[in-house]
Amino acid sequence: MKANMTDTPPTYSALPLPDRAGYDDAQMLAEAERFYAHVKTRHSIREYTDRPVPKAVIEACVLAAGTAPSGANQQPWHFVAINDPEMKSAVRKAAEDEEEKFYSGGGGDAWLKALEPIGTDASKPHLDIAPWLIVIFAQRWGERNGERVKHYYVPESVGIATGMLITALHTAGLSCLTHTPNPMKFLNELCDRPENEKPIMILAVGHPAEDATVPAIAKKKKDLTDILTTYEGKS
């Protein structure tokens, strides 16, 4: 399968920077604080309405994710957006089969204990109810002229794109939930994806139900001093 590869290897060519913000210091701080205020209203939810979400919205968010930086600009990702009820139900059944094994002890005592404050279990009705499921695949290699081409920094690249997708969905007024049943190989078959692609995550996407909740612990974020170390030069 060809994965973002052309028949001829690209050569280096430089273009003038097409976009720049040009903010002064005050504008930079204002924009950073504005974004923080926006993104901290994002919540992972498990209760959705069946209100439809236009495909064009999903496409625009995936296009945003596709602008993410990637190793050697190989863009080693593929997104499968599922709106078909039968296919969503098939994903749910396969995912719950794996989750039953996990919550029955396969996950290990420490992991299951860590999940207790989140309140999750093997039942995943949101996979049926949310109007869209987006399955994220990482392309471990590509192909050029019939030869396998190695991709670089695949987990890092796909992780960045996934974060951008989640942020784009939030900016569009949607909620989503990350879901990672283990193993996820069943998604290759259900989504008809090739062997060079590894399923990384399922995102349930839609509008929150009127009675949607979030775990209380999810609102407890680490302080800045816990997540940032700064080394400043002498001014």
C-alpha positions in Angstrom: 0.0 0.0 0.0 1.2 3.5 -0.7 1.2 5.7 2.4 1.8 9.3 1.5 4.6 8.4 -0.8 5.1 9.4 -4.4 6.9 7.2 -7.0 9.9 9.5 -7.0 11.7 10.4 -3.7 11.3 14.1 -3.0 14.2 16.5 -3.0 14.9 19.5 -0.8 13.4 22.8 -1.9 12.9 25.8 0.4 9.9 28.2 0.4 9.6 31.5 2.2 7.7 31.1 5.4 4.1 31.5 4.3 2.5 32.4 7.6 3.6 34.3 10.7 1.7 35.8 13.6 4.0 38.8 14.4 2.5 39.3 17.9 4.1 41.5 20.4 4.7 40.2 23.9 1.4 41.3 25.3 -0.5 39.8 22.4 1.4 36.5 22.8 0.4 36.3 26.5 -3.2 37.2 25.7 -3.4 34.5 23.0 -1.8 31.9 25.2 -4.1 32.6 28.1 -7.1 32.7 25.8 -6.2 29.2 24.5 -5.7 27.9 28.0 -9.1 29.2 29.0 -10.6 27.5 25.9 -8.8 24.1 26.2 -9.4 23.7 29.9 -13.1 23.4 29.1 -12.5 20.2 27.2 -13.8 17.1 29.0 -13.8 13.4 28.3 -17.4 12.2 28.5 -19.1 8.8 28.2 -22.7 9.9 27.9 -23.8 11.2 24.4 -26.9 12.2 22.6 -27.7 10.7 19.2 -27.8 14.2 17.7 -26.2 14.0 14.2 -22.8 15.6 13.5 -22.3 16.7 9.9 -19.6 14.8 8.1 -18.1 18.1 6.9 -17.2 18.9 10.6 -15.4 15.6 11.0 -13.5 16.2 7.7 -12.4 19.7 8.8 -11.1 18.4 12.1 -9.2 15.5 10.4 -7.7 18.0 8.0 -6.5 20.0 11.0 -5.0 16.9 12.5 -3.3 16.2 9.2 -1.3 19.5 9.5 0.6 18.0 12.4 4.4 17.8 12.2 5.8 14.3 11.6 9.2 12.6 11.3 10.6 13.4 7.8 7.1 14.7 6.9 6.0 11.2 6.2 2.6 11.8 7.9 2.3 8.2 9.1 -1.4 8.2 10.0 -4.8 7.3 8.7 -8.2 8.1 10.2 -11.3 6.0 9.7 -14.5 7.9 10.5 -17.5 5.6 11.2 -21.1 6.7 11.2 -22.8 3.5 10.1 -24.8 2.0 13.0 -24.0 -1.6 12.1 -20.3 -1.0 11.9 -20.3 1.0 15.2 -22.1 -1.9 16.9 -19.5 -4.3 15.5 -16.7 -2.1 16.9 -18.5 -2.1 20.2 -18.9 -5.8 20.4 -15.3 -6.5 19.5 -14.1 -3.8 21.9 -16.2 -5.1 24.8 -15.0 -8.6 24.2 -11.4 -7.4 24.9 -12.6 -5.2 27.8 -14.3 -8.1 29.5 -10.9 -9.9 29.6 -9.2 -6.8 30.9 -11.7 -6.1 33.7 -11.8 -9.7 34.6 -8.2 -9.6 35.7 -6.2 -9.4 32.5 -5.3 -5.8 33.2 -3.6 -6.6 36.5 -4.5 -5.4 40.0 -2.5 -2.2 39.9 -4.0 -1.0 36.6 -7.5 -1.9 37.7 -7.0 -0.1 41.0 -5.8 3.0 39.2 -8.9 3.1 37.1 -11.4 2.9 40.0 -11.6 6.7 40.5 -12.5 7.0 36.8 -15.5 4.7 37.2 -15.0 2.7 34.0 -16.0 -0.9 33.3 -16.3 -3.3 30.3 -19.6 -1.8 29.1 -19.1 0.8 26.3 -22.6 1.9 25.1 -21.1 5.2 23.9 -19.6 3.3 21.0 -23.1 2.8 19.7 -24.6 6.1 20.8 -22.0 8.7 19.7 -22.8 9.6 16.1 -19.2 9.1 15.0 -16.3 6.8 15.9 -12.9 7.9 14.6 -10.3 5.1 14.5 -6.7 6.3 14.4 -4.1 4.1 12.7 -0.3 4.5 12.7 1.4 3.6 9.5 4.5 1.7 10.4 5.9 1.8 6.9 5.0 3.0 3.5 5.8 1.9 0.0 7.5 3.4 -3.0 8.0 1.6 -6.3 7.1 -1.7 -4.7 9.7 -1.3 -2.0 9.0 -0.9 1.7 9.9 2.6 3.0 10.6 2.9 6.8 8.7 5.6 8.6 10.4 7.5 11.4 9.1 8.7 14.8 5.7 7.1 14.2 4.3 7.0 17.8 5.4 10.6 18.4 4.0 11.9 15.0 0.7 10.1 15.5 0.5 11.2 19.1 0.8 14.9 18.0 -1.8 14.5 15.3 -4.2 12.8 17.7 -3.8 15.7 20.2 -4.5 18.2 17.4 -7.6 16.2 16.4 -9.0 16.1 19.9 -8.4 19.9 20.2 -10.0 20.5 16.8 -13.1 18.5 17.8 -13.3 20.5 21.0 -13.0 23.8 19.1 -15.8 22.7 16.9 -18.0 22.3 20.0 -17.9 18.5 20.2 -16.9 16.1 22.9 -14.9 13.0 22.5 -13.6 10.0 24.5 -10.4 8.2 23.9 -10.8 4.4 24.0 -7.9 1.9 23.7 -9.1 -1.7 24.0 -6.1 -4.1 24.0 -5.4 -5.7 21.6 -7.0 -3.7 18.8 -6.1 -5.8 15.8 -9.8 -6.4 15.2 -10.0 -2.9 13.9 -7.8 -3.7 10.9 -10.3 -6.2 9.7 -13.4 -4.2 10.5 -12.0 -1.1 8.9 -10.3 -2.9 6.0 -6.9 -1.5 6.8 -3.6 -3.0 5.6 -1.0 -4.8 7.7 1.4 -1.8 7.8 -1.2 0.1 9.9 -1.5 -0.4 13.6 -4.7 0.8 15.3 -3.8 3.3 18.1 -7.1 4.6 19.4 -10.9 4.9 19.0 -12.4 8.3 19.5 -16.1 8.4 20.3 -17.3 11.8 19.0 -20.5 13.8 19.5 -22.6 16.0 21.7 -22.8 15.4 25.5 -26.1 14.1 26.9 -28.0 16.4 29.2 -27.1 14.1 32.1 -23.4 13.8 31.1 -20.9 13.5 33.9 -17.2 13.5 34.4 -15.2 11.8 37.2 -14.4 14.3 39.9 -10.8 13.3 39.8 -10.6 14.3 36.1 -10.9 18.0 37.2 -7.7 17.7 39.3 -4.8 18.8 37.2 -1.2 19.1 38.2 0.0 22.5 39.2 2.4 24.4 36.9 5.3 23.7 39.3 4.7 20.0 38.9 4.8 19.9 35.1 7.3 22.7 34.3 11.0 23.2 35.0 12.6 26.4 33.7 16.2 27.4 33.3 16.6 31.1 32.6 19.7 33.0 31.6 20.8 36.1 33.4 19.2 39.2 32.0 
